[in-house]
Amino acid sequence: MKINQQLKIKQNQSIVMTPQLQQAIKLLQLTNIELTEYVENAKLENPFIKEDLNIKKSTKKDQKTFDVFENTKQNEDSLKINSDLEMNNSFDTHISENTFEKNKTTNQNNFDSKNTFLSEVIENTVSNKISLKEYLTNQITLSFEKKDKSVAISLIDYLHPSGWLIHPVETIAEELNKPPHYIEEIIQHLQCLEPVGIFAKNLSECLKIQLQEKGLLDDKYKMLIDNLLLITKGKIKTLQKICKIENDKIIEMIKIIKTLNPKPAESFNNEQLIISEPDIIVTKTNKGWKIDLNKSTLPTIDLDEDYINEISNLNLGTDDNYFTNNKIGEAKWLQKAVDQRNKTILKVASVILQKQIGFFKHGFSHMKPLILKDVADAIGMHESTVSRVTNSKLILTDWGLLSLKEFFSASIPSSEESDKHAASAVREALKKLIYSEVSSKPLSDEKIADVLSNQGIDVARRTVAKYRDMLSIPSSAERKRQSKLNKLLSIG
């Protein structure tokens, strides 16, 4: 075999992820709040970016309006009906980026002012609210001896969010390098603190501590609490035999137990409350539907033209000239990239609005099946782009604040020759059925499947069970037991 060397020229095409393309993809995934933080960091590194987070006054050039056609048929795609709407070229003239700046109505003003006031109240409450650790530490400082304070305060960190101390005493003792009996003594003292029931090791102990504080705890209450499972199952007669208590008395005791707080620390769990702001706002106007970006959280990027002109007139060295040209280029690119991001978000949101017009008019029960490909085909972009746009984005509608992801749903076959149903709409129908059922005769999963089938929704019993679990709705047997218990308590 002859071995030799040859020079060959080969040409091929490949996709290269440039740094700018990677940044553009990253910007597409960011929420308005995250984008604001990104722009602030960019401003620190680039002297040619002039950022103003205040809402700009609208000009004739900026006053763009998008009206999603009011009489759009649910089964027709308005993008196809209105062939004169060219998404790529004319999109800017159909969608408003000027949030709450024009065509405001009195109701909208009231809505904004109420929301602003509510947000301020929540923020002030959260910022001034004392934490559970601070609350307990203050009590420990006043009621414990100096030698025990540090250990008692350390035990706060072992608390479950419910307020229970579920960690084994032996494990805590080993980690704190203290004898188990000493830790047990400290816990006994900690159980005397407010809120009542704190540092209990389980639900039973938590309830007993609260009854003890009320002066009600006796052997009968102890026995009743030790059989809590029978209470949840509504087996009152079995409890009567075990506890040897008359029916009227046991009903009265159960009523008292129901007034107790099983999770003493629950009222302190709002420390991590996060106030979410929408990225997109959909409003109903006289002409139809209007989509806006939420300019209250969206940063605007302006170039410092005066500074750019001033630098351009200077005779800079090669290195300085390279630096300034590079930074000016970065600033212009970021401005363009953010603008493109905003337009893409609005494109996706407009298609979702048109595809799910039934939801915006009538609510969750009118949600239609929708997949990423449907939106991607409508705007002429790749599915991955749509996926990035809908990631973490929130939209404010008349039906509440929702994630864009919630508008995408698998389809459920129809038992009739009609449109398929969205899984989210099926869950809504299931929820309505259960909430309207006779409490003493709850609908089984099989019965619900039959009712939905009669309504044209072809769904199996196991699917009903899965959706019911997703909605945190108990089974028919559990709902019946709860109904029976509630009836007994109301009678008593």
Residue, then its C-alpha position, 0 to 999 in steps of 0.5 A: m500500500k502506498i502512503n502519501q500526503q495530499l492537500k485538499i480544500k473542503q467547504n462545509q456549512s455549520i452553525v457557530m454560536t458566537p458570543q453575541l448570539q449566546q448573549a441574545i439567547k440569554l436575553l430572550q430567557l430573562t424576565n423583565i426583572e432579570l433583564t433590569e439587573y443585566v442592564e445595570n451590570a452592563k451599564l457599570e462596564n460600559p460608559f456609553i450606555k445611558e439607562d433610564l428605568n422611568i417610563k418614557k413619555s410616549t411620542k407619535k412614533d412610539q404610539k403603536t396599538f395592537d388590537v386582537f380582533e374582537n370577532t375572531k372565531q375560536n376555531e379560526d386562526s386570525l393570523k391566516i384570516n388577516s393575510d395583510l398582517e405580515m408578522n416580520n415586517s409590520f409587527d411593530t405597528h400592531i403591538s403596543e410597547n407603551t404600557f399604560e401610557k395611552n387610552k387609559t380608562t378610569n377603571q384602569n387607573n383605579f386598578d393601577s392605583k389599587n395594585t400600587f397601594l397593595s404592593e406597597v402595603i405588602e412590601n412594608t409588611v414583609s420588610n417590617k415583620i419580625s422573623l420566627k428566629e427573632y421572635l423566639t430569640n427575644q423570648i429565650t433571652l428573657s426566660f433562659e439562664k445565661k448558660d443555656k441561651s446559646v444552646a436554646i438559640s441553636l435549637i431554633d435552626y433545627l425547627h421544621p417550617s411547621g414549628w415542629l422539632i422533627h430531628p432526633v434528640e440524639t442527632i441534635a445532641e451529637e451535633l451540638n456536643k451536649p448530652p441528650h438528657y440536657i438537650e431534652e431539658i432545654i426542649q421542655h423549656l422551649q415548648c413553653l414559649e410562644p407560639v403555643g405548640i412550638f418545638a413539639k416533636n409531632l402533631s400529637e405532642c403539638l396539640k397536647i401542648q396547646l390543650q395543656e395551655k388551655g387547661l383542658l388536657d386530661d386522659k380522655y383528650k390524650m387518648l383521643i389525640d392518640n387516635l387522630l387517624l380515626i377522627t380523620k376517617g370519621k369513625i366516631k363510634t369506634l372512638q367512643k368505644i376506645c375512649k369510652i366517651e359519650n357521643d355528645k361529649i366526643i363531638e364537643m372534644i373534636k370541635i375543640i381539637k379543630t380550633l387548635n393550630p397544628k402548625p404553630a410557625e405557619s404565620f411566620n412562613n411569609e418571610q420568603l414572600i416574593i411579589s411577582e410582577p408581570d412581564i406582559i399585560v393584556t387588557k380589553t379595549n373598545k377595539g379588542w384586546k391589547i398586548d403591552l410589555n410592562k414598562s414599570t419593570l422593563p429597562t430602557i437602553d439609550l446611548d449617550e450620544d453626547y459622550i460618543n460624539e465627544i470621544s469621537n472628536l478626540n485624537l486617541g491612541t490605537d489601544d484607546n480607539y480600539f477600546t472605545n469602538n468596541k464599547i460603543g459597538e457593544a452598547k449599540w448591539l445591546q440596545k438592538a438585542v433588547d429591542q429584538r427580545n421585546k418584539t419577539i416576546l410580543k410576537v409570541a404573546s400575540v399568537i398565544l392570545q389569538k390561539q387562546i382567545g376563548f380563555f381570555k373571554h371566558g376563562f380556564s374552561h375554554m383553554k384550547p390545546l396548544i403546543l410550541k410548534d403551533v406558535a413557532d409556525a405562526i411567527g416563523m421561528h424555531e420551537s426552541t425560541v418560543s420555549r425560551v420566550t415562555n420560560s419564566k415569563l408572567i402575563l397579567t390577564d382578567w383571570g389572574l397572573l399566569s405563566l406563559k407556559e400555562f397556555f400550552s397544554a396537551s390535547i384530550p380526544s373528544s368522544e364526539e366529532s368536535d374539537k379536541h380539549a386542552a388538558s387544562a380545560v379538562r382539569e377545570a371541568l373536573k374541578k367544577l364537577i367535584y365542587s358542585e357534587v352533593s357532599s354526602k354522595p361524592l362522585s367516584d373517578e369512574k362516574i366523573a369519567d362518565v360525566l365528562s364523556n357525556q360532555g364530549i370529553d373522552v377521558a379514562r378513569r385513571t386520567v381523572a385520578k391523575y388530574r384529581d391528584m394534581l389538583s390536590i383533591p382527595s378521593s371520593a371515599e376521603r371526601k365522603r368521610q370528611s363530609k360525614l365528620n363535618k356533619l357530625l360536628s355541625i350537629g353537635 
